[in-house]
Structure formats: structure tokens, C-alpha cells
Amino acid sequence: MSTPAHDPLDDPLARERAHLAASRAALRAMREDVEALDIRDVAANWVNAQVLTRQIDERIKALADLSDTPLFFGRLDYLHAPGAEQAEGAEGERFYIGRRHVHDADGDPMVIDWRAPVSQPFYRASKKDPMDVGLRRRFGYTGGDLTAYEDEHLSDPAEAAATSKLLQREIERPRVGPMRDIVATIQPEQDEIVRSGLSGTVCVQGGPGTGKTAVGLHRVAYLLYAHRERLARTGTLVIGPNRSFLNYIEQVLPALGELTVRQATVDDLVAHVEVRGTDEAAAALVKGDARMAEVLRRALYAHVTPPTEPVVVVRGSRRWRIPAYELEEIVGELLARDIRYGAAREALPQRIAHAVLVRMEQAGEAPDDRVQDAVARNSAVKAAVKEIWPAVDPAKLVLRLLSDAEFLAEHAAGILDEDERKTILWARPARSVKSAKWSAADAVLIDEAADLIQRTHSLGHVVLDEAQDLSPMQYRAVGRRCTTGSATVLGDLAQGTTPWATRSWTEALAHLGKPEGAVEELTAGFRVPTDVIAYASRLLPHIAPGLTPVASVRENPGFFEVRTATGAADVVDACARLLRNEGSTGLIAADARIPALAEALTAAGISYLAPGEETTRETRLTLVPASLAKGLEYDYVVLDEPQAVVDGEPDERTGLRRLYVALTRAVSGLIVTHAAPLPPQLAE
């Protein structure tokens, strides 16, 4: 670690601070230039003015200088001038790497966006491949103040192989507030995923603390940088498991200057009806099975009725007759084209009208497109279409399937057995779509039916986090949102805690409609301390025997303790002990134990938050039901009664997976408290 020299002229830290001050001044000037823009002379109309105003507002927000966020975090000094075989740098040229591009009044760069090609060696250069970098400098900050730096001379084997102290310190920095970006600490294997191309789908298998969520979010930021115009047209979407998780991650992309990415849960995507009911696990398992897609397709197309009567169109004094056999041929052709039900229904009157126009031409008339459109709107044609290819409401279709045993049996024949059909049939059929107590799985079925009728709009890129918990039908629902785009799929098979949790990523990608997707595995743990991950990994042979255990790269082994508790007071004492440290603390417990622990905390005068609420320096404890712990992280964790976490799930394997999740939420320390015996799988 370098220290300041006595002579300010020879003080590298003072010079870097001066560059930081100058860069911040330049960023302020860039922002002021945008704020001063006058669009009155360039906006042709009110609509253009509104669009330009919105774009300017977004640009102003993107140029915000966050006082506690470093403007740059690294520096690269290149060795040589650019050449055919050399990196993008000139002799003596240096680049400061930061979250966004900053230039001076002459347009010369003062900070380079971390996503630019010239920044890539900051993450990838190594002793074996220095990428023409002579010096890599990392900066340390306290708040927004630059307080330290660390140099790597990549041509010096001793320095190149050394572990970065600043990097370790940044990884281990206490966490208060929402999730933060990892742009300063991205590792080479993570960077490869972040910078992978837009055209390909990538699935990232990563254990706790490997940074898979951050990698997915940074990949979005990179793709928006590299393909901004295309993704501005097609859109991007981040899908998380629940609203608490989305609240936790929502500041990462804005901190990187990206303000336009939508965030949602799968339930948000399929919200065609109000969800007021729940399914038993067995029913949800069948409803979530990919076979239901074929049941729905059969039920929908059963509404198409072969014509038995001709269509007679009267125009003026002439009558034009299309016989039933010709109508049947038209219907058969539309069915053979395998287009959406609704699209085929819209095409049918035009096809009938075209048959009428052929007869008109044969009779010596010269009809044009306007005549064809008029014939397609003729009452006889409309009546025939209604009879042959009726409109179908997707919710009503699912309502009938779940209410009518004969209808379900007819269209599930050879797909679902009798027991499976009985499992999903409602005991009390609902009278209408509005009165039905729809479950989350029912909403996904309705979404599938809606897509069979009318194609779902496709986005340019979708990030799907905690993907291991999705059912095949939920994968299909997400896949519909990126049929013409690509996806980043993030998850950990060992953390699957639903009865329908995916068994393999190959299977999941097939349901998503991206069977060609590449599967990458992250095994280096940057978040969870060595002692904690080693303890949690005792569960892996019982929950996911084929997975590689996470290997913590943290030099600090972390604080870890298992202690016997006689009651809630001992759990509260453990929380109070950890709250003496800097950073956030999470108290994780089985859902059923949350009310009693909440009461004990209140009695002890300890304030706490619910998952998703932002921690502050005054309130740093979050009370977390085990069912909502996935994806969250805290500096310190108290885990209450591991066996109760296991017992809170419908089966032991799911319970052990839930416990694995809860054990791996800590960044610096973990206290496990228990009165009941620990699960035997945690034994040495």
C-alpha cells in the first residue's frame, strides 16, 4: 500500500486527488451543458419537444455525481503506442476507469467508462497476459474521498501475483442500504460473462457469494452500452423472485448510469387476473408441468368447428356462394400454417373474401382491395367466422378446463392421467372469471393461453435471477418475453426451494426456448467467509450432490459460532452483540417463528426492518423469514433454529435447501442459535 510523500509535488496520492477533483468539475460542466440546452428552435412540434425533454432529463440524471460513489476506481498505464498486435493505448497514455465517461472542455477523456474496450484490461490483464499494460492502479476510498492507492506492475512477477489488499477491502466493506455494484471488483471469469455478446443466451450457475446476481446486472449495463440503439427499441427486463429482492437490487443499474431497465417478478408478467388463491403443492406441480401447454393448445383449437354450410355474400343484385367444402379447405390451410389462433381468426374473413373476389373476376368484374375489405366485413362472412372460428377469452378457457371434468379429460387424454386431472380440478367450480380464486400457477396457464391466441411482445434482453425455482410453465412465460432476443439466466441448483425446482440447466433452457444457451459455472466465492461456506457446504451432498462446492477466496475467514439458546432472549442477545459491529445484521428464522422473535426484539428495544426495506445507520437489523432470504445479504447474520427452517418445508430436501440459503447470507460473520438438536446433515 502506498503512502503520501512529504513534498506535495512528488505526492502521487495528492496528484490522484487533484485528478478526481478535476474530473468531478468536468462532470459538473457536462451536466450544466445539458441543463442549459434550449430545444425551442429544434423541436418541430409538441410531441418532439416532449421526447427531447424526457431524453434530456434522463441524460441529466445519468450525469449525477454521487458524493459517496467513487467517480473512478482504477487506472491503466499502457506500454506502447497502438499497433496491429497491441492494445488500444498510446505510449505514455493512461486511462482512469470509472462508472461513466467524463471528458474535459476540449473533449479529451478524463474518466473512461468501465464498459469501453480500452477498459477491459483492468479486469483481464494478468501476469501471464498483461495485455500491454505496464501499470494497473486501484484506488481506495472512504466515503467519496480518495484515501489510498495500490499499484501492480504486471511485468514484475512478484507484484503481479500478489493479492490486492484494496480489492479484498472493497469486497469485505460493510453493507448498509441496498445492493451495490461490483464494478470495481469484477474478476476475469465474471468479466467474460459480463462482456459476452447480445445474440447469445448465457446461463450462470453460481453458489452463494459468487456474484451471479451482480454479474447479470452488470451484463445488462454492458449490453446497453454496446448495443444502446437496438435495446432502446426492443427493451430490457430484469426478473427477480419477489418484490423484496427487486427493492434490494434496484439501485445497482442507476449507479452505473442506466435508468431505463424495467424490473418485475414472474407474477407481474402474468398478471391477467387477480391472484387470490393458493394451490396445494401437488396441484401446483401439475399446473406448472410443460405438458399443460399441449392441453391448453388442444382445448383452444377444439373451438374451431369444420363448416357445414356455404357462405352466401349479397352485393347489389349479385349473390356469391362459397361452398362448405371450399371453406373447409381454407380452414385446413390456416390450421396447417400453425399460426396464432387469433391471427388465423383475423385472416379467415380475408381468405373468404378473396374466394369471393376470384368469382367476381371470373364473372368479368374488376374488384380491388377495397372491395375485398368490404366483403370481409359482410354480415354473412362475419357470421360464418363466428361460427367456424369463434373468439376465445384465455381466462375463460382456463376456467373451463379447471371446472369441467369432461372438458379437461377430453383435451388431456394421453397427457395427464386421471389422478393428475383430479388434482387440478377445482372442488367448487367458479361461476365467472372475476369470482374465481385464481392461484399464481393458474395465472401462468392464462398467460400461456393468451400467447396461443395472440403473440406476446418480445424484448431484446431479459435477465432471469433465482431461476432455479421456476416451473417449466413459468420458464415458458419468461421465454415468450425474449423469443426474438436473448437472456441471462442466473441461479444455483442447490438453492431450489420449490417442489418444481429445476433439475438441470439444460432442461431449464429448453423450457425457456433457448436450448442453445451456454452454461457457465462460477465457483469462486467473494462474499461468504471461508468458515461459513465450509459449514453450509456440509449440506451439498444431500441437496445437490453433483455441484462443485464454492471455494471462498476471502483472506478473512470470518466470524462463525454455533451456540445453544434457551429462548428468544438468547437470540436477541446474539443480535445485540453483532449490532456492535459496523454494517448490517440479518436475523433469519423459520417463517412460523418470526412473530415471537419480532415481539422479543420490540421488548428489548431493538428496532428492525422487513426484507426489502432499506437499512440505515440508525436501523441496521432486518428480521427475515427464511422463505424470503434468497438473494439477500448482510454483513452479519443470526440464524435461529436450523431444524425449524427444515421442518417449515413440505419435504426434507427442500427444507435442507432452504437452510443452505439461510446459512449463506452472511458477508462477515454468522451465529447459529438453537435449542432443538441441529439437523444431522450438519454434523462433521
N, C-alpha and C positions, 0 to 999 in steps of 0.2 A: 504494500500500500504506500503510495507516495504521500509526502507531507509538504506543506508550504515552505518555500525558502524565505530567507530574511529580506533579500532585495526584491521589491515588487516587480522590477523589470525582468528578473530571472525567475519569477514565481509562476510555474505552469498553471497552478490552480487559479491564481488571480487572472491569468490570461483567459482561461476557460470560463471563468465567471463573467469576464468582460464580454466574451462572445455570447454568452447566454443573455446578458442584458441587451446587447445589440440586436440579438435575434428576436427578443421579446418586443423591442421597439419597432423592428421591421414588421413583425406580425401585427402590431397595433396599427401601423401605417397601412398595411394591406387591408385591414378591417375598415379603417377610416375611408380608404379609397372606395370600397364597395358601398359604405353607408352614404357617401357623397354622390353616388350615381344619380343622374337625373334622366328618367325614362320618358319624360313628356314628349320629347322630339322623336323618339324611336318606337313608341307604342302606337300602332296604327289604329287600334280600337280598344274598347273596354276589356275585352277578353284577353288580348295580348298584354295589356297593362297588368291584369290580374296575374297572369302566368309569370311575367317578368318580376313582379313584386314578390311572388312566392319564391322564385328562384333566388332572388337577391337576399331575402330573409334567410333562406337555408344556407346560403354562402356566408352570411354574417355569423350565423350560429356555428358553422364549421370552422370559422376563423377565431373562435373564442380562445382566449389564453387562460386556462385553468390554473390558478395560482399554486395549487398543491400537486399539479401533474407536471413532471419534467417535460420541457419543450424538446429536449434531445437527451438521449441516454447513451450514445456511443459515438465513436469517431473512427474513421478508416483513413490511413495514410497509404497510398499506393506507391509502388516501387518504380514503375516505368510508365512511359507515355503509351497511349493506346496503339496496338498493332494487331495484325491479323490473328495472332495467337494469344493476345494478352487481354487483361481485364479492362473494363471501361473506366480508365483513370489516366491522368497525365502525370509526368514526373513531378514530384514535389506537391501534387494536388492532394487535398484532404477533403473529406466529406463528413459532416456531422449528421448522424442518423437519428431521426425523431418520428413522432406520430403523424406529422403532416409537413408538407413542403412550405418553406419560408424563403422569400427572396428579398434582396435589398432594393433600393430605389432604382438601380441600374438593371435589375432583373437577374443579378447573379445569385445563385443559391447560397443561403446561409444554413439551412437545415434541409436535408433530403428525406422525403417520405420513405418510411421503412419498407414500403412495397415496391419501390423502384428497383430496377435491375442492378444498379450500382450499389444498392444496399445489401444485396444478397450475401456477399462475403462476410458481412458482420455476423451472420448466423452459420454460414457453412465453412468458412476458412478454418484450416486446421494445420497441425504440424505436417501431416502427410500431404496436404493440398492447400498451401497458403493462398492460392488464387490471386497471386501478385500483390498481396497485402504485406507491407512491411511492418505496420503497427496497427493493432486494434486496441482502442482505449474505451474502457467502460467508466461511467460516471456514477457516483453515489450521491444521493440526495437526502436531506432531512426536510420534510415538507416539500416546498418548492425550491429550497436553497441548495445549490451545488456545494457539497462539502468534502468530496473525495474523488479520486480517480485511480484507475488501475490499468497498467499497460501490459500488453502481450506483444513481444517481438517474435513474430511467428517463425523467423529464421533462426531463433535461438531455441534449441530443443528443450532446454530446461524450463524456460518460460512458457513455451507453447504447451507443455504437458502439465503445467501447474493448474490447480483448481482455482477458479475465480472466487475470491472472497466476497466481492461485491455481488456476484451472481448468487451465491449462497445467501447473502444477507437479504437480497431482494426477494428471493423465494420464501424465506422464513419471516419476512416482515409481517408484524401483527395485522390482522384483518378486522377492520371496523367499517361497517357500511356494506354496500352491495359488492358483488364480484368485480374485480378489477382486471384490466387487460394484462397479458403476459408478454407484451410486445418487446420488452427489454430483455426477456429471458428465454425466448423461443430457442429450442435446441435443434440441432441439424435434422434429426429424424422427424421432428414436428414441422420444421420448415418445409421439408419435402412435401408433406401433405398440404400445408397451407398454400403452397405455390403450384399445386397440381392444376391441370387445365380445366376450363369450364365445361368442356364437352364430355368429360368422363365422370361417372359416379364413383365416389370413394366411401368405403365403409371402414370405420376406425374402431377396432376392438381395443379397449384400454381399461385396465384395472383402476382402482381408486388412486387418485393423485397423479395420474399420468398426463393430465392436462387435456383430455379429449374434448371437453366442452369448449375450453379456450381455443383449442386448435380449430374447431368447427367455426367459431365466431370470427377468428382471425382469417380463416379461409374466405368467409363471406366478404370481409373487408378487403382482402386482396383481390378477389374476383370483381368487386365493384370498382376497384382502381384500374384493373387491367381490361375490363370489359364494361366500362361505365355506360356507354350509349346503349349497348344491347340490353343490359339488365335494367336500365331506366325504362325501356319499352316493355320488357317482359316481366319484371318484378322479382323480388326475392322474399323469402319467408323463413323464419326460424320457428320450429315447432318444439315445444317443451312438454314435460309430463303434467304440469299443473301450474296454476297461476302464481303460487309462491315461488316456484323455480324461475318463472319468467320475470317476476319482480326482482329476483336476486341478480339476474344476468343483464337486465335491461340497460344498464349504463355502459356496458363494455363497448358496444359499437359506437354510441355517441362520443365516447372518449377517444375513439380512433377517427372521428370526423365523419362517421356515417350515420345519417339521421333518418333515412327513408326505409329502413328494413322493418317489415311488419313482423310481429310476434304473436303466436297463437298456440292453443292446445289442440289436440285432435278433436276434442269435444266442440271447440269453437268452429272448426272447419265443417262439421256435420250438423250444425245446429238448425236443422229444418223444422224440428218440433221441440217443444219444451220437455226436458227430461225431468220426470217426477218420480220414477220408479227405479227399482234395482232388481237385478237378476240373481238367482242362486248361481253358484259357480258352474254347476253342470249345464244350466241353460246358456249362460254367457259363453261357455266353451263351444257349444254347438253353433250359436249365433255368430261367433267370431271365426268359425271354420270357413276356409275358402270355398268349400262345396256349396255354401249358401249362395254364392254368386250365380251358379248354374240353376239353382232352384228359383231364384228371382228372375233369371232370364226366361226360363220356361213359363213361369207364371205370367210374365208380361206379354210374351208373344202369343200366349194362348188367347189373348183378346182379339187377335187377327182372325177374322171369320171369312172363309172362302165365299166369294159371291155366288149367289144362285139366281139372281135376277139381272136383266140387262139395265143399262143406263140409257135413258132417252132424253136428249137435250133439245129443247124447242127454242129456235131462233127465228123470229119473224114467222114466215109461213112454212119454214122447213123444220123437219124433225130428224135428228141424227141419233142413230141407235148403235150402242156398243154392246155386243152380246156378252153374256156371262162368261163364256169360255175365254174371251179376249181379256176381260177384266181379271180372270184368274191367272192368265199369263203375266199380266202387268204386276199383280201382287206377288207372284212367284219370283219374278225378276228382282223386285225390291227386297224380298226376303233373302235371296241368294247373294245380294250385294253386301249383306252383313253390316249395314249402316245403322245408326242410332234409330230407335223406334220413332222418336219424334221427327227426325229428319226424313225418314221414309214416309211418315204420315203427311208431312208437308209436300213431299214430292208426288204423292199419289194423285191429287186433283190435277196437277200439271200433266202427268202422264195420261190421264183420262182425256184431258183437254187436247193433248197432242193427237190422240187417236181420232177425236172428232175433227180436228183440222185436216188430218190426212184424208178423211172422207170428203170434206169440203173441197179440197184441192182436186180430188178425183172427180168431183162434180163440176169442175171448171171455175170455182171461186178462187180468190187470191187473198186469203186471210193473213193477217200479220200477227206480231206478238201481242198486240192489244186485244185482238180477238181471242187469242189463246187464254190470256189472263181473265177475260170476261167469261169464257166458258168454264174456267176453273172455279169461278165464283158462282156459277149457276146453281140454283137451289137443288136440282136433281143430282148434280155432281157432289155437292156438299152433303146431301142426304146419304148418298152411296158411300162416301168416305166415312161418315159417322157410323154406318152400319158395318163396313168392312174393317176399318182400322180406327177404332174409337180412341179418343183421348184418354189417357190413364194418369191418375194422380199417384205419385210414388208412395206417399204416406198411406193412401187408401189401399194400395196394392199390398204393402207390408201388413197393414191392419187385417186384411182378409186372410193372408197367409197364417198369421198368428192366432186368428179367431176361428177359422173354418177348417175343421179337421179333414173333411173330404177334399177341399181345395188344396191343402198342404200335402195330403197323401198323394194326390194325382200328380203334382208337379215335383215332389221329392222322391218319387218312385225310383228305386235303384241308386239313390244318392244318400238319403237318410233312412236309417232303419226305424222300426216302429217305436222303440224306446226313445230314440233321439227326437222323433216328431212329438211324442208326448211331453218330452222335457221342455220344448219351446212353446207349446200351445198354451195360451192363456186359460187359466181355470175359469175366469169370468170375462168373457169377450166384451170389449169396449163397444159402446154404441157409435162413437164417432172418433175422428182423428183428435179433436180437441179434448174429449173426455178421457182418452186413453192415457194410462200411466206409463209412458214410454221410458225405457231404460237407455243407458248410453249405448249398449250394443244394438238396440232397435234403431237408434238414430243413424248408426253406421250402415245398417241394412237399407234404410230410406235413402241415404246418400248413394249407395250402390244402385238402387233402383232409379234414382234421379239421373245418374250418369248413363244408364242404359237408355233413358228416354232422350236426354239432351247432354251433349258432351260437356264435361267440366272444364273450366278455363285452366290452361296450363301456364305455370310460371317458368321463369328462366332458371332459377335455382332454389332448392329447398334444403334446409338443414333440419334433420330429424334427430333430436337428442333423447337419451334414455330409451333408445329404440327397442331394446331387448324385451320390453314389457308389452309391446303391441301384439294384437291378434292378427292373423292373416287378413281378415277383412279390414282392419284398421290400416295395415300396410297398403292395401289396395286403395283405400281412401286417400292416403298421402300420395301414393304413386300417381293418382289421377291429377294431382296438382302439379306434376312435373313430367307429364308424358312427352312433351317436346323439349324439356330442359334436363337438368342433371340434379343430383342430390349428394349431400354429405350425410352419411348415416353414422351416428355415434352411439356407443353403448358398451356394456360389459355383460357377457352371458352369465357371469357369476352373480350379477345383481338382479336377475329376472325374478320378480316377486308377484307375478300374476299366474293363475292356473294355465294360461295360454302362452306364457313366455316362450319366445322363440328358442329352438334347439340348436340352430346353426345360422350363421350369417348368409350362407349360400341359399338356404331356404327363405330367409327373410328378403333377400334381394330379389328372388324370383317372384315373391308375392308383391313386392314393390313395383315390379315391371322393369327392373334393372338387373337382369341376370348376369350381364357382362361387367358389373361393378367390381372394382378391385378391393380386396380386403387387406388392410394394413393393421399391424398389431403394435401397440405402444406398451412396453414392459418396464420402462424406467420411471420410478415414482419420484416426483419432485415435491409433492405436498405432504404425504403421510410419513411420519418418522419411522425409522428402522424398527424399533421395538414394537410399535403399534401395528405396523403392517405384518410383521412376523407373527404376532399373536393372532391377528384376524385371518392370516393365511392358513392357520390350522383347520379352518372350515372348508378350504377349497377341495380337498379330496372327497368331501361329502356333498358338495353342491355343484361343482364343475370340474370333474377330475381331469379333463383334457387341457385346461388352461394353464399357461405359464404364470407362476406367481410373480407379483410385482416386486422388483428389486429397488429398494429405496436408495437414491443417490445422495441423500442428506447426510452431511457430516455430523450434524447434531442428532444423536439417537432419540431425542425427545424424552418427555416425561411420561412414565407409564406406571400405573399402580392398580392392583386389584384388591379391594378391601371389603370386609364384611360389614353390612349395615343392619341395624336392628329396627330401623324405621325411617320415616320420611325425614326426620330431623338430621340423620346422618347424611342423607343425600343433599340436603340444604347446606350442611357444613362443608361438604365437598365442593359445592358450587361457590360458596363464600371464599374458600381457600383459593380456587382458581381465579376468581374475580380480583384478587390482589395483584395478579399479573396484568401486564398491558395486553390489550386485544379483546377479542370476542370469546364468549363461552356459550356452548350449547348444552342444554340438559335434554337428553334423548331418552324416551321411555315408551313402553308399550302404550298404545292409544288408551286402553282402559285405565291406566294409572295416571294419566295426565290431570284429571280434576283434583285428585288428592294431592299431587305434587304442587299444583297451582295454589291450592289452599295453604300448603305448608310454606311456600315461598312468600305469599302475602303476609302470613302470620309472622314471618321472620323479618318483614320489612324490605324484602328484596324485590325490586321491580323487574319485570320481564316482558318480552315481546313474543308475538306469534311468528311462525315462519313466514318469510317474505317481507316482514316489517323491517325497516332499515335501522340497524343498530347505531347508537350514538355513543359519545364518550361518557354520557351520564347513565345510559341503559345499555349494557353490553351482554346481558343474558337473554337467550332465546329458549323458550320451552317448546320442544319439538316432539310431536307424536312420531313414532317410528315409521308410520306409513307415509310421512311427508319428508323424511330425512334425505331421501335420494337427491343427489346433485348439489346439496348444500355443504358448506364447510365452515369450520370455526377454529380459532386458534386453540382453544381447549374444549374438551367435551367430558361431561359426566354421563356415563351410560348406566341407567338404572335397570336392575333385574334382567339380565340377558335371557333367562329362561322364560320370563313373561313375554318378551318380544317374540320368542319362538312359538310359544303357546297361543299367541294372538293371531296366528295364521291358520288356514284350513288344513295344512299338512306340514310335516316336519321339514321337508326340503325347502319349501317356500319360507318357513319360519327361520331356518338357518341362513337363507339368503338375505332375509330382512335383517338379521343380526349382523351379517357381514357388512351390509351397507352402514348400519349404525356404528359399528366399530371403526369404520374408516373415514369418519368425518373430521377427525382432528388433524390440525397442522403442527401443533407443538406439544400437546400433552393430552393424555386420556386417563380418567379414573373410572374404573368399573366398580359399581357398588352392587352388592347382592345380599339378600337374606336367605333366599332359596338356593339350593345347590346349582352350580353352573352347569350348562349343557355339557354332557360328556365329550362332545366333539372338540371342546376347547382344552381338554386335558393334554398334557405333554405327549 
